[in-house]
């Protein structure tokens, strides 16, 4: 039953992803929606742990980032630095309005961390799509990272015996990790069909590199969930958990691939 739910949710997400990659305005909507939902999940987890955050203002700031990137909005040449500065000032003003000093550093720090960790890092997927061959690069990234998730689940659930980091993620195994890396490499090589300009060895390297970063993203989210004492970020996607559980493998892979490709395509 759980596997059936996972398959149905995966098919839905795959179909939505393919459609969004081809249609620019839909891509913005989907990315923005994923950021809003993931931020809401993150803030809900930390609030359940007893940390007061600025959930709604944090989500508002988080949604501005992908929209400004998509429309290439830059008030100044250092727009990102100005945006960060104004955001910090706003958070301190909000804290002052609470008229209390207790846990103020925690509230501001955790809110800003959530925005940077989810919205800022994941928004690089829009920058990646705006590069030459952007649609193909986004397709390759998602195919490689998510196939690693699938490979880790299939291999780990069947032959996984050696715990990877049991204190952080008890169900993850070394066998599952190796299976995930193998799937990432194989499916990255298959992207040769829509990225013919990349050599076999280049795709082999990217498959391994993205696979490792995707695993790191997954473990990083597991660390947060373990600290907040929750199994899944939410139950919004049957069989898959929350939105943050779905995009965790893309959070670090996306900006790194963007910077890598930016240098390569110069």
MIDO-303095 format. One line per field, with one value per atom (N, C-alpha, C): residue number from 1; atom name; x, y, z. Coordinates in Angstrom, 2 decimals, decimal comma. Layout:
N
pos = (NUM:...)
site = (CA:...)
px = (X:...)
py = (Y:...)
pz = (Z:...)
//
This chain:
266
pos = (1:1:1:2:2:2:3:3:3:4:4:4:5:5:5:6:6:6:7:7:7:8:8:8:9:9:9:10:10:10:11:11:11:12:12:12:13:13:13:14:14:14:15:15:15:16:16:16:17:17:17:18:18:18:19:19:19:20:20:20:21:21:21:22:22:22:23:23:23:24:24:24:25:25:25:26:26:26:27:27:27:28:28:28:29:29:29:30:30:30:31:31:31:32:32:32:33:33:33:34:34:34:35:35:35:36:36:36:37:37:37:38:38:38:39:39:39:40:40:40:41:41:41:42:42:42:43:43:43:44:44:44:45:45:45:46:46:46:47:47:47:48:48:48:49:49:49:50:50:50:51:51:51:52:52:52:53:53:53:54:54:54:55:55:55:56:56:56:57:57:57:58:58:58:59:59:59:60:60:60:61:61:61:62:62:62:63:63:63:64:64:64:65:65:65:66:66:66:67:67:67:68:68:68:69:69:69:70:70:70:71:71:71:72:72:72:73:73:73:74:74:74:75:75:75:76:76:76:77:77:77:78:78:78:79:79:79:80:80:80:81:81:81:82:82:82:83:83:83:84:84:84:85:85:85:86:86:86:87:87:87:88:88:88:89:89:89:90:90:90:91:91:91:92:92:92:93:93:93:94:94:94:95:95:95:96:96:96:97:97:97:98:98:98:99:99:99:100:100:100:101:101:101:102:102:102:103:103:103:104:104:104:105:105:105:106:106:106:107:107:107:108:108:108:109:109:109:110:110:110:111:111:111:112:112:112:113:113:113:114:114:114:115:115:115:116:116:116:117:117:117:118:118:118:119:119:119:120:120:120:121:121:121:122:122:122:123:123:123:124:124:124:125:125:125:126:126:126:127:127:127:128:128:128:129:129:129:130:130:130:131:131:131:132:132:132:133:133:133:134:134:134:135:135:135:136:136:136:137:137:137:138:138:138:139:139:139:140:140:140:141:141:141:142:142:142:143:143:143:144:144:144:145:145:145:146:146:146:147:147:147:148:148:148:149:149:149:150:150:150:151:151:151:152:152:152:153:153:153:154:154:154:155:155:155:156:156:156:157:157:157:158:158:158:159:159:159:160:160:160:161:161:161:162:162:162:163:163:163:164:164:164:165:165:165:166:166:166:167:167:167:168:168:168:169:169:169:170:170:170:171:171:171:172:172:172:173:173:173:174:174:174:175:175:175:176:176:176:177:177:177:178:178:178:179:179:179:180:180:180:181:181:181:182:182:182:183:183:183:184:184:184:185:185:185:186:186:186:187:187:187:188:188:188:189:189:189:190:190:190:191:191:191:192:192:192:193:193:193:194:194:194:195:195:195:196:196:196:197:197:197:198:198:198:199:199:199:200:200:200:201:201:201:202:202:202:203:203:203:204:204:204:205:205:205:206:206:206:207:207:207:208:208:208:209:209:209:210:210:210:211:211:211:212:212:212:213:213:213:214:214:214:215:215:215:216:216:216:217:217:217:218:218:218:219:219:219:220:220:220:221:221:221:222:222:222:223:223:223:224:224:224:225:225:225:226:226:226:227:227:227:228:228:228:229:229:229:230:230:230:231:231:231:232:232:232:233:233:233:234:234:234:235:235:235:236:236:236:237:237:237:238:238:238:239:239:239:240:240:240:241:241:241:242:242:242:243:243:243:244:244:244:245:245:245:246:246:246:247:247:247:248:248:248:249:249:249:250:250:250:251:251:251:252:252:252:253:253:253:254:254:254:255:255:255:256:256:256:257:257:257:258:258:258:259:259:259:260:260:260:261:261:261:262:262:262:263:263:263:264:264:264:265:265:265:266:266:266)
site = (N:CA:C:N:CA:C:N:CA:C:N:CA:C:N:CA:C:N:CA:C:N:CA:C:N:CA:C:N:CA:C:N:CA:C:N:CA:C:N:CA:C:N:CA:C:N:CA:C:N:CA:C:N:CA:C:N:CA:C:N:CA:C:N:CA:C:N:CA:C:N:CA:C:N:CA:C:N:CA:C:N:CA:C:N:CA:C:N:CA:C:N:CA:C:N:CA:C:N:CA:C:N:CA:C:N:CA:C:N:CA:C:N:CA:C:N:CA:C:N:CA:C:N:CA:C:N:CA:C:N:CA:C:N:CA:C:N:CA:C:N:CA:C:N:CA:C:N:CA:C:N:CA:C:N:CA:C:N:CA:C:N:CA:C:N:CA:C:N:CA:C:N:CA:C:N:CA:C:N:CA:C:N:CA:C:N:CA:C:N:CA:C:N:CA:C:N:CA:C:N:CA:C:N:CA:C:N:CA:C:N:CA:C:N:CA:C:N:CA:C:N:CA:C:N:CA:C:N:CA:C:N:CA:C:N:CA:C:N:CA:C:N:CA:C:N:CA:C:N:CA:C:N:CA:C:N:CA:C:N:CA:C:N:CA:C:N:CA:C:N:CA:C:N:CA:C:N:CA:C:N:CA:C:N:CA:C:N:CA:C:N:CA:C:N:CA:C:N:CA:C:N:CA:C:N:CA:C:N:CA:C:N:CA:C:N:CA:C:N:CA:C:N:CA:C:N:CA:C:N:CA:C:N:CA:C:N:CA:C:N:CA:C:N:CA:C:N:CA:C:N:CA:C:N:CA:C:N:CA:C:N:CA:C:N:CA:C:N:CA:C:N:CA:C:N:CA:C:N:CA:C:N:CA:C:N:CA:C:N:CA:C:N:CA:C:N:CA:C:N:CA:C:N:CA:C:N:CA:C:N:CA:C:N:CA:C:N:CA:C:N:CA:C:N:CA:C:N:CA:C:N:CA:C:N:CA:C:N:CA:C:N:CA:C:N:CA:C:N:CA:C:N:CA:C:N:CA:C:N:CA:C:N:CA:C:N:CA:C:N:CA:C:N:CA:C:N:CA:C:N:CA:C:N:CA:C:N:CA:C:N:CA:C:N:CA:C:N:CA:C:N:CA:C:N:CA:C:N:CA:C:N:CA:C:N:CA:C:N:CA:C:N:CA:C:N:CA:C:N:CA:C:N:CA:C:N:CA:C:N:CA:C:N:CA:C:N:CA:C:N:CA:C:N:CA:C:N:CA:C:N:CA:C:N:CA:C:N:CA:C:N:CA:C:N:CA:C:N:CA:C:N:CA:C:N:CA:C:N:CA:C:N:CA:C:N:CA:C:N:CA:C:N:CA:C:N:CA:C:N:CA:C:N:CA:C:N:CA:C:N:CA:C:N:CA:C:N:CA:C:N:CA:C:N:CA:C:N:CA:C:N:CA:C:N:CA:C:N:CA:C:N:CA:C:N:CA:C:N:CA:C:N:CA:C:N:CA:C:N:CA:C:N:CA:C:N:CA:C:N:CA:C:N:CA:C:N:CA:C:N:CA:C:N:CA:C:N:CA:C:N:CA:C:N:CA:C:N:CA:C:N:CA:C:N:CA:C:N:CA:C:N:CA:C:N:CA:C:N:CA:C:N:CA:C:N:CA:C:N:CA:C:N:CA:C:N:CA:C:N:CA:C:N:CA:C:N:CA:C:N:CA:C:N:CA:C:N:CA:C:N:CA:C:N:CA:C:N:CA:C:N:CA:C:N:CA:C:N:CA:C:N:CA:C:N:CA:C:N:CA:C:N:CA:C:N:CA:C:N:CA:C:N:CA:C:N:CA:C:N:CA:C:N:CA:C:N:CA:C:N:CA:C:N:CA:C:N:CA:C:N:CA:C:N:CA:C:N:CA:C:N:CA:C:N:CA:C:N:CA:C:N:CA:C:N:CA:C:N:CA:C:N:CA:C:N:CA:C:N:CA:C:N:CA:C:N:CA:C:N:CA:C:N:CA:C:N:CA:C:N:CA:C:N:CA:C:N:CA:C:N:CA:C:N:CA:C:N:CA:C:N:CA:C:N:CA:C:N:CA:C)
px = (0,84:0,00:0,87:1,90:2,81:3,55:3,96:4,66:3,74:2,46:1,50:1,32:1,20:1,09:2,32:3,49:4,74:4,80:4,36:4,38:3,43:2,20:1,20:1,69:2,21:2,71:3,90:4,75:5,93:5,52:4,54:4,07:3,50:2,73:2,17:3,27:4,27:5,36:6,19:6,40:7,17:6,44:5,13:4,34:4,32:4,15:4,13:5,49:6,56:7,92:8,20:7,86:8,09:7,34:6,08:5,25:5,82:6,24:6,74:8,05:8,91:10,20:10,00:8,97:8,72:8,01:7,30:6,51:7,07:7,67:8,41:7,56:6,36:5,52:5,04:4,78:4,37:5,54:6,75:7,95:8,09:7,87:7,93:6,87:5,66:4,57:4,88:5,36:5,66:6,80:7,87:9,01:8,59:7,83:7,36:6,46:5,57:4,67:5,45:6,45:7,28:8,03:8,50:9,22:8,29:7,10:6,12:5,76:5,48:5,09:6,24:7,45:8,62:8,96:8,87:9,12:8,09:6,85:5,79:6,05:6,49:6,81:7,98:9,01:10,19:9,82:9,09:8,71:7,78:6,91:6,01:6,82:7,85:8,69:9,41:10,01:10,78:9,85:8,65:7,69:7,23:7,07:6,68:7,77:8,98:10,11:10,17:9,31:9,26:9,98:10,41:11,12:10,12:9,99:9,09:9,78:9,17:9,74:8,71:9,18:8,29:7,85:6,91:6,54:6,03:5,03:4,38:5,25:5,96:6,86:8,03:8,48:9,55:9,13:7,89:7,37:7,25:6,82:6,71:8,08:9,10:10,46:10,92:10,59:11,00:10,41:9,19:8,54:9,07:9,59:10,14:11,38:12,16:13,43:13,25:12,44:12,28:11,64:10,69:10,02:10,99:11,84:12,82:13,84:14,22:15,17:14,53:13,30:12,62:12,46:12,07:11,86:13,13:14,24:15,55:15,47:14,76:14,60:15,84:16,49:17,65:17,56:17,19:17,06:18,42:19,46:20,84:21,72:22,99:23,92:24,16:24,00:24,15:22,79:21,80:20,43:20,30:21,01:20,89:21,36:22,47:22,97:22,00:21,41:20,41:19,19:18,78:17,62:17,87:19,06:19,41:19,42:19,98:20,05:18,66:17,78:16,42:15,65:15,90:15,23:15,66:16,96:17,46:16,86:16,80:16,21:14,74:14,03:12,61:12,41:13,27:13,15:13,40:14,39:14,66:13,52:12,91:11,76:10,58:10,38:9,32:9,58:10,85:11,20:11,00:11,37:11,17:9,69:8,86:7,42:6,85:7,54:7,11:7,38:8,28:8,61:9,16:9,98:10,64:11,98:12,96:14,30:14,53:13,74:13,95:13,80:14,81:14,82:14,76:15,12:15,05:16,09:17,30:18,35:17,93:17,37:16,91:15,82:14,84:13,71:14,17:15,02:15,51:16,43:17,35:18,34:17,69:16,75:16,10:15,26:14,58:13,77:14,66:15,76:16,68:17,31:17,65:18,22:17,25:15,96:14,97:14,86:14,91:14,83:16,05:17,23:18,46:18,52:18,23:18,33:17,35:16,13:15,11:14,93:14,54:14,19:15,40:16,45:17,60:18,31:18,60:19,31:18,47:17,20:16,37:16,03:16,02:15,70:16,76:17,92:18,94:18,48:17,43:16,92:16,33:15,85:15,37:16,56:17,62:18,83:19,40:19,35:19,85:19,04:17,73:16,88:17,12:17,56:17,81:19,14:19,97:21,24:21,00:21,98:21,87:21,66:20,79:20,41:19,79:19,20:18,68:17,65:16,72:15,68:16,30:17,27:17,94:18,74:19,38:20,18:19,29:18,14:17,21:16,69:16,38:15,92:16,97:18,22:19,32:19,49:19,43:19,61:18,54:17,29:16,19:16,24:16,50:16,59:17,68:18,84:19,98:19,76:19,31:19,13:18,00:16,86:15,71:15,86:16,58:16,83:17,71:18,58:19,39:18,52:17,50:16,55:15,86:15,42:14,70:15,63:16,85:17,81:18,14:18,32:18,64:17,48:16,25:15,07:14,94:15,06:14,88:15,96:17,21:18,32:18,34:18,18:18,23:17,12:15,91:14,77:14,87:15,68:15,79:17,04:18,17:19,40:20,19:19,62:20,33:20,49:21,71:21,98:22,91:23,81:24,82:24,35:24,07:23,60:24,62:24,12:25,00:25,35:24,34:24,52:23,26:23,23:22,00:21,51:22,43:22,01:21,20:21,41:20,73:19,56:19,81:18,76:18,86:18,12:18,24:18,00:17,15:16,79:17,77:18,63:19,58:20,75:21,11:22,18:23,28:24,43:25,55:25,17:24,47:24,03:23,07:22,17:21,25:21,98:22,98:23,78:24,46:25,08:25,77:24,78:23,61:22,57:22,10:21,96:21,55:22,58:23,85:24,92:24,94:24,74:24,74:23,59:22,41:21,25:21,50:22,08:22,37:23,31:24,34:25,31:24,66:23,90:23,25:22,29:21,43:20,43:21,04:22,14:22,83:23,43:23,96:24,50:23,39:22,18:21,05:20,63:20,99:20,67:21,49:22,38:23,14:22,19:21,00:20,01:19,55:19,49:19,07:20,18:21,37:22,55:23,72:23,58:24,60:25,95:25,98:27,25:28,16:27,62:28,41:28,98:30,25:30,89:30,45:30,73:30,42:31,08:32,36:33,12:32,62:32,19:31,65:30,36:29,49:28,23:28,47:29,49:29,85:30,25:31,07:31,51:30,32:29,45:28,28:27,34:27,17:26,30:26,78:28,09:28,65:28,59:28,95:28,99:27,60:26,61:25,24:24,70:25,03:24,58:25,06:26,33:26,90:26,24:26,08:25,46:23,98:23,30:21,90:21,78:22,70:22,72:22,99:23,91:24,22:23,00:22,25:21,03:20,00:19,87:18,93:19,30:20,59:21,05:20,92:21,12:21,00:19,56:18,61:17,21:16,87:17,45:17,23:17,76:18,86:19,43:18,45:17,84:16,86:15,63:15,14:13,96:14,25:15,45:15,83:15,86:16,38:16,44:15,03:14,13:12,75:11,87:12,46:11,78:10,52:10,67:9,58:10,12:9,24:9,64:9,63:8,55:8,40:8,10:8,50:8,23:6,73:5,94:4,48:3,95:2,65:2,03:1,31:1,74:1,02:1,08:2,18:2,34:2,33:1,24:1,13:2,29:2,91:4,02:5,37:5,37:6,62:6,90:5,86:6,03:5,69:6,56:6,31:7,07:6,83:7,52:9,02:9,37:10,78:11,47:10,72:11,27:11,55:10,80:10,95:12,09:12,23:13,24:14,57:14,67:15,91:17,15:17,00:18,15:18,52:17,68:17,96:18,50:18,43:18,77:20,24:21,13:22,55:23,04:22,42:22,84:22,56:21,43:21,02:22,00:22,33:23,27:24,66:25,12:26,47:26,52:25,49:25,45:25,35:24,58:24,46:25,81:26,55:27,86:28,84:28,76:29,63:29,36:28,07:27,70:27,96:27,81:28,08:29,52:30,43:31,85:32,10:31,49:31,74:31,22:30,11:29,46:29,98:30,95:31,49:32,28)
py = (-1,21:0,00:1,26:1,25:2,39:2,59:1,46:1,53:2,09:1,69:2,19:3,70:4,18:5,62:6,35:5,77:6,38:6,47:5,40:5,36:6,40:6,47:7,42:8,86:9,16:10,51:10,84:9,85:10,07:10,34:9,60:9,81:11,23:11,66:13,01:14,06:13,90:14,87:14,87:13,71:13,61:14,32:14,06:14,70:16,22:16,68:18,12:18,74:18,03:18,54:18,68:17,67:17,70:18,87:19,03:20,11:21,47:21,60:22,88:23,28:22,32:22,63:23,23:22,79:23,26:24,60:24,97:26,21:27,14:28,24:29,09:29,63:30,17:30,74:29,67:28,45:27,35:26,91:26,99:26,64:27,55:28,85:29,80:29,48:29,20:28,90:27,65:26,62:25,36:25,54:26,20:26,43:27,27:28,33:29,20:28,45:27,62:26,84:25,85:25,21:24,26:24,97:26,18:26,95:27,34:27,82:28,21:27,02:25,88:24,69:24,16:24,15:23,65:24,57:25,87:26,82:26,65:26,48:26,30:25,03:23,97:22,72:22,92:23,61:23,85:24,66:25,75:26,60:25,85:24,99:24,21:23,24:22,63:21,69:22,38:23,53:24,21:24,83:25,24:25,75:24,64:23,43:22,29:21,96:22,34:22,12:23,22:24,23:25,28:26,55:26,65:27,84:28,75:29,98:30,94:31,60:31,49:32,08:33,02:33,77:34,67:33,93:33,00:32,09:32,83:33,66:34,26:35,32:36,09:37,06:36,35:35,26:34,46:33,87:33,39:32,86:33,97:35,16:36,30:36,65:36,73:37,01:35,89:34,65:33,50:33,49:33,98:33,97:35,08:36,16:37,26:36,82:35,92:35,50:34,85:33,78:33,19:34,13:34,95:35,87:36,92:37,46:38,47:37,87:36,61:35,93:35,72:35,25:34,95:36,19:37,31:38,55:39,40:38,83:39,50:40,89:40,97:42,26:42,57:43,67:44,12:45,62:46,00:47,41:48,12:47,42:47,92:46,78:47,07:46,02:45,02:45,49:44,62:44,36:44,09:43,91:42,83:41,72:40,63:41,07:41,84:42,33:43,33:44,19:45,15:44,40:43,37:42,58:41,92:41,36:40,72:41,75:42,93:43,99:44,44:44,68:45,12:44,04:42,79:41,68:41,62:41,77:41,76:42,90:44,09:45,24:44,96:44,34:44,04:43,05:42,03:41,04:41,66:42,54:43,20:44,13:44,80:45,65:44,82:43,65:42,76:42,29:41,97:41,52:42,64:43,86:45,00:45,22:44,95:45,14:44,13:43,00:42,02:42,51:43,50:44,12:43,11:42,18:41,23:40,82:40,61:40,25:38,74:38,04:36,60:35,83:35,02:34,15:34,93:36,21:37,01:36,56:36,26:35,79:34,48:33,59:32,30:32,47:33,31:33,51:34,08:35,11:35,75:34,81:34,15:33,29:32,11:31,45:30,28:30,67:31,82:32,28:32,56:33,26:33,57:32,31:31,38:30,10:29,38:29,34:28,67:29,30:30,64:31,34:31,03:31,08:30,79:29,33:28,44:27,00:26,53:27,02:26,53:27,47:28,71:29,61:30,03:30,51:31,02:29,90:28,79:27,70:27,06:26,78:26,10:27,01:28,34:29,28:29,28:28,71:28,61:27,74:26,96:26,14:27,02:28,21:29,17:29,75:30,10:30,59:29,54:28,30:27,20:27,09:27,25:27,15:28,32:29,46:30,63:30,56:29,57:29,38:28,80:28,88:28,15:26,66:26,03:24,62:24,41:25,49:25,44:24,37:24,19:23,18:21,80:21,51:20,21:20,03:21,10:21,02:20,75:21,42:21,19:19,75:19,29:17,91:16,91:17,15:16,26:16,27:17,45:17,56:16,78:17,01:16,34:14,84:14,43:13,01:12,33:12,98:12,39:12,34:13,46:13,53:12,62:12,67:11,89:10,40:10,05:8,63:8,06:8,91:8,49:8,18:9,01:8,75:7,40:7,18:5,94:4,73:4,85:3,76:3,43:4,46:4,25:3,53:3,91:3,29:1,82:1,56:0,21:-0,74:-0,31:-1,16:-1,30:-0,15:-0,18:-1,00:-0,92:-1,65:-3,15:-3,58:-5,00:-5,66:-5,02:-5,68:-4,84:-3,70:-2,83:-3,45:-3,57:-4,16:-3,30:-2,56:-1,79:-0,36:0,05:1,43:2,46:3,53:4,59:5,56:6,27:7,14:6,95:5,89:5,54:6,61:7,44:8,49:9,58:9,72:10,76:10,20:9,10:8,49:6,96:6,36:4,93:4,00:4,41:3,52:3,58:4,58:4,69:3,73:3,03:2,04:2,33:1,73:1,87:1,28:0,14:-0,49:0,41:1,06:1,99:3,18:3,68:4,81:4,44:3,26:2,82:2,60:2,06:1,89:3,22:4,20:5,54:6,18:6,06:6,61:5,93:4,61:3,87:4,34:4,52:5,00:6,42:7,28:8,65:8,66:7,86:7,81:7,27:6,18:5,55:6,52:7,16:8,05:9,36:9,79:10,97:10,64:9,43:9,01:8,95:8,58:8,52:9,91:10,95:12,31:12,74:11,89:12,11:12,32:11,72:11,83:13,28:14,07:15,47:16,46:15,93:16,78:16,18:16,13:15,47:16,16:17,42:18,15:17,70:16,94:16,45:15,08:14,89:13,60:12,56:11,31:10,21:10,45:10,83:11,00:12,20:13,22:14,41:14,06:13,32:12,91:11,92:11,10:10,16:10,93:11,97:12,81:13,53:14,11:14,84:13,91:12,69:11,73:11,41:11,19:10,90:12,12:13,28:14,52:14,91:14,87:15,21:14,18:12,91:11,85:12,04:12,42:12,65:13,85:14,96:16,16:15,92:15,11:14,79:14,01:13,06:12,31:13,23:14,17:15,12:15,97:16,38:17,15:16,36:15,08:14,20:14,03:13,80:13,62:14,92:16,05:17,33:17,56:17,21:17,36:16,37:15,16:14,16:14,68:15,40:16,00:16,98:17,81:18,79:18,08:17,07:16,34:15,60:15,04:14,34:15,31:16,51:17,51:17,95:18,02:18,43:17,24:16,04:14,81:14,51:14,60:14,24:13,26:12,42:11,43:12,04:12,77:13,44:14,91:15,74:17,17:17,44:16,62:16,67:15,43:15,36:14,20:14,64:15,78:16,35:15,48:14,71:13,82:12,38:11,66:10,28:9,40:8,73:7,84:8,52:9,84:10,58:11,49:11,84:12,74:14,15:15,08:16,48:16,98:18,23:18,85:18,94:19,26:19,35:18,00:16,91:15,57:15,29:15,93:15,72:16,54:17,78:18,67:18,67:17,90:17,95:17,58:16,65:16,23:17,25:18,28:19,33:20,61:20,71:21,96:22,33:21,36:21,65:21,40:20,44:20,12:21,27:21,96:23,01:24,18:24,84:25,97:25,55:24,37:23,92:23,66:23,01:22,77:24,08:25,03:26,33:27,02:27,10:27,76:27,01:25,69:24,87:25,15:25,17:25,37:26,82:27,77:29,18:29,37:28,70:28,77:28,02:26,86:26,01:26,65:27,37:27,93:29,32:29,83:31,15:31,11)
pz = (0,00:0,00:0,00:0,84:0,92:-0,39:-1,02:-2,29:-3,38:-3,35:-4,33:-4,21:-2,96:-2,73:-3,24:-2,98:-3,42:-4,94:-5,62:-7,09:-7,67:-7,11:-7,61:-7,42:-6,23:-5,96:-6,86:-7,10:-7,95:-9,38:-9,90:-11,27:-11,41:-10,41:-10,43:-10,46:-9,60:-9,52:-10,81:-11,39:-12,65:-13,78:-13,90:-14,95:-14,79:-13,55:-13,28:-13,59:-13,26:-13,50:-14,98:-15,76:-17,22:-17,85:-17,44:-17,98:-17,59:-16,32:-15,83:-16,49:-16,75:-17,38:-18,76:-19,46:-20,83:-20,87:-19,81:-19,81:-18,73:-19,13:-18,19:-17,04:-17,36:-16,31:-15,33:-15,83:-14,96:-14,09:-14,65:-13,89:-12,67:-12,88:-11,78:-10,73:-11,16:-10,23:-9,41:-10,08:-9,39:-8,39:-8,82:-7,92:-6,73:-6,99:-5,91:-4,93:-5,48:-4,63:-3,77:-4,36:-3,60:-2,47:-2,76:-1,74:-0,60:-0,94:0,09:0,98:0,35:1,11:1,96:1,37:2,11:3,28:3,07:4,15:5,27:4,89:5,88:6,70:6,03:6,72:7,69:7,22:8,06:9,30:9,09:10,22:11,18:10,63:11,50:12,36:11,78:12,53:13,69:13,40:14,45:15,50:15,08:16,06:16,99:16,44:17,27:18,29:17,98:18,89:19,96:19,82:20,82:20,44:19,17:18,70:18,00:18,48:17,84:16,65:15,50:14,29:13,66:12,66:11,91:10,65:10,85:9,77:8,53:8,69:7,52:6,85:7,66:7,05:6,38:6,99:6,39:5,05:4,97:3,70:2,67:3,10:2,19:1,60:2,46:1,98:1,05:1,43:0,63:-0,76:-0,93:-2,23:-3,13:-2,53:-3,31:-4,09:-3,51:-4,12:-5,49:-5,63:-6,96:-7,98:-7,52:-8,43:-8,96:-8,08:-8,51:-9,46:-9,24:-10,14:-11,51:-11,52:-12,78:-13,65:-13,03:-13,79:-13,88:-13,38:-13,43:-12,82:-11,70:-11,03:-10,20:-10,48:-9,72:-9,50:-8,30:-7,97:-8,07:-7,65:-7,77:-8,25:-8,50:-8,91:-7,78:-6,56:-5,39:-4,76:-5,60:-5,15:-4,08:-4,23:-3,27:-1,88:-1,85:-0,56:0,06:-0,78:-0,29:0,25:-0,46:-0,05:1,31:1,49:2,76:3,89:3,61:4,61:5,04:4,05:4,35:5,11:4,76:5,45:6,91:7,15:8,52:9,35:8,74:9,43:9,77:8,81:9,02:10,16:10,22:11,29:12,66:12,75:14,02:14,42:13,43:13,72:14,25:13,64:14,10:15,53:15,80:17,15:18,17:17,78:18,67:18,95:17,95:18,14:19,13:19,32:20,32:21,74:21,81:23,10:24,11:23,61:24,50:23,89:24,75:24,29:24,33:25,10:25,29:23,98:23,65:22,46:21,15:21,18:19,96:18,93:19,39:18,47:17,81:18,60:18,09:17,04:17,33:16,41:15,08:15,14:13,90:13,14:13,85:13,21:12,50:13,17:12,58:11,37:11,46:10,32:9,12:9,34:8,24:7,68:8,57:8,11:7,18:7,57:6,73:5,35:5,30:4,01:3,15:3,74:2,99:2,56:3,49:3,25:2,18:2,23:1,29:0,10:0,36:-0,74:-1,57:-0,91:-1,66:-2,43:-1,77:-2,44:-3,54:-3,24:-4,25:-5,42:-5,20:-6,28:-7,38:-7,10:-8,14:-9,30:-9,09:-10,19:-11,29:-10,91:-11,91:-12,67:-11,96:-12,61:-13,56:-13,14:-13,97:-15,26:-15,16:-16,35:-17,31:-16,79:-17,63:-18,38:-18,04:-18,75:-20,14:-21,05:-22,33:-22,06:-22,81:-22,60:-21,21:-20,66:-19,30:-19,05:-19,99:-19,81:-19,69:-20,55:-20,53:-19,24:-18,78:-17,55:-16,33:-16,27:-15,17:-15,22:-16,43:-16,60:-16,14:-16,53:-16,12:-14,61:-14,01:-12,56:-11,81:-12,17:-11,47:-11,70:-12,95:-13,28:-12,47:-12,38:-11,69:-10,17:-9,60:-8,14:-7,66:-8,34:-7,88:-8,18:-9,25:-9,50:-8,40:-7,84:-6,71:-5,50:-5,27:-4,19:-4,38:-5,63:-5,94:-5,78:-6,29:-6,20:-4,75:-3,93:-2,52:-1,81:-2,17:-1,55:-1,99:-3,29:-3,80:-3,28:-3,37:-2,94:-1,42:-0,73:0,72:1,35:0,79:1,37:1,12:0,16:-0,17:0,40:0,25:0,70:1,71:2,11:3,05:4,43:4,90:6,21:7,07:6,40:7,13:7,33:8,57:8,81:8,33:7,74:7,26:8,39:8,87:10,05:10,91:11,71:12,44:13,39:13,92:14,86:14,17:12,86:12,09:11,31:10,59:9,76:9,88:10,80:11,11:9,92:8,97:7,87:6,70:6,65:5,54:5,76:4,69:4,77:3,76:3,98:3,04:1,69:1,72:0,48:-0,29:0,44:-0,20:-0,78:-0,07:-0,57:-1,88:-1,92:-3,14:-4,28:-3,94:-4,96:-5,51:-4,63:-5,06:-5,97:-5,61:-6,46:-7,81:-7,84:-9,10:-9,99:-9,40:-10,17:-10,69:-9,86:-10,29:-11,49:-11,44:-12,53:-13,80:-13,67:-14,84:-15,52:-14,73:-15,32:-15,81:-15,20:-15,72:-17,09:-17,25:-18,55:-19,60:-19,17:-20,11:-20,60:-19,84:-20,26:-21,49:-21,92:-23,16:-24,34:-24,25:-25,32:-25,53:-24,45:-24,61:-24,25:-23,92:-23,73:-24,53:-25,84:-26,68:-26,65:-26,23:-26,20:-25,05:-24,10:-22,98:-23,31:-22,97:-23,23:-22,19:-22,49:-21,57:-20,22:-20,23:-18,99:-18,19:-18,91:-18,23:-17,50:-18,17:-17,55:-16,41:-16,56:-15,49:-14,24:-14,44:-13,33:-12,70:-13,54:-13,03:-12,28:-12,77:-12,11:-10,70:-10,59:-9,26:-8,36:-8,91:-8,13:-7,64:-8,52:-8,14:-7,16:-7,39:-6,50:-5,07:-4,93:-3,59:-2,92:-3,68:-3,11:-2,77:-3,59:-3,32:-2,01:-1,81:-0,56:0,62:0,45:1,51:1,84:0,81:1,02:1,79:1,45:2,12:3,59:3,85:5,23:6,04:5,38:6,07:6,54:5,67:6,08:7,19:7,10:8,16:9,49:9,45:10,67:11,29:10,44:10,94:11,52:10,80:11,27:12,57:12,68:13,91:15,09:14,85:15,91:16,31:15,32:15,60:15,99:15,97:16,38:15,56:14,22:13,32:12,27:11,74:10,73:9,34:9,02:7,73:7,97:6,98:7,10:7,16:6,43:6,49:5,79:5,60:4,92:3,64:3,08:1,95:0,71:0,55:-0,61:-0,13:-0,33:0,16:-0,31:0,62:0,29:0,20:0,03:-0,11:1,07:1,82:2,95:2,58:2,96:2,67:1,46:1,10:-0,02:0,26:1,51:1,87:1,74:1,99:1,80:0,33:-0,55:-1,99:-2,59:-2,13:-2,74:-2,00:-0,89:-0,12:-0,94:-1,87:-2,69:-3,75:-3,92:-4,91:-4,28:-2,96:-2,29:-2,45:-2,36:-2,53:-3,96:-4,63:-6,01:-6,96:-6,76:-7,70:-7,77:-6,64:-6,74:-7,20:-6,75:-7,15:-8,66:-9,20:-10,64:-11,40:-10,88:-11,54:-11,64:-10,53:-10,56:-11,45:-11,43:-12,27:-13,74:-14,12:-15,51:-15,94:-15,01:-15,33:-15,76:-15,07:-15,42:-16,71:-16,86:-18,03:-19,31:-19,23:-20,41:-20,78:-20,04:-20,37:-21,68)
//
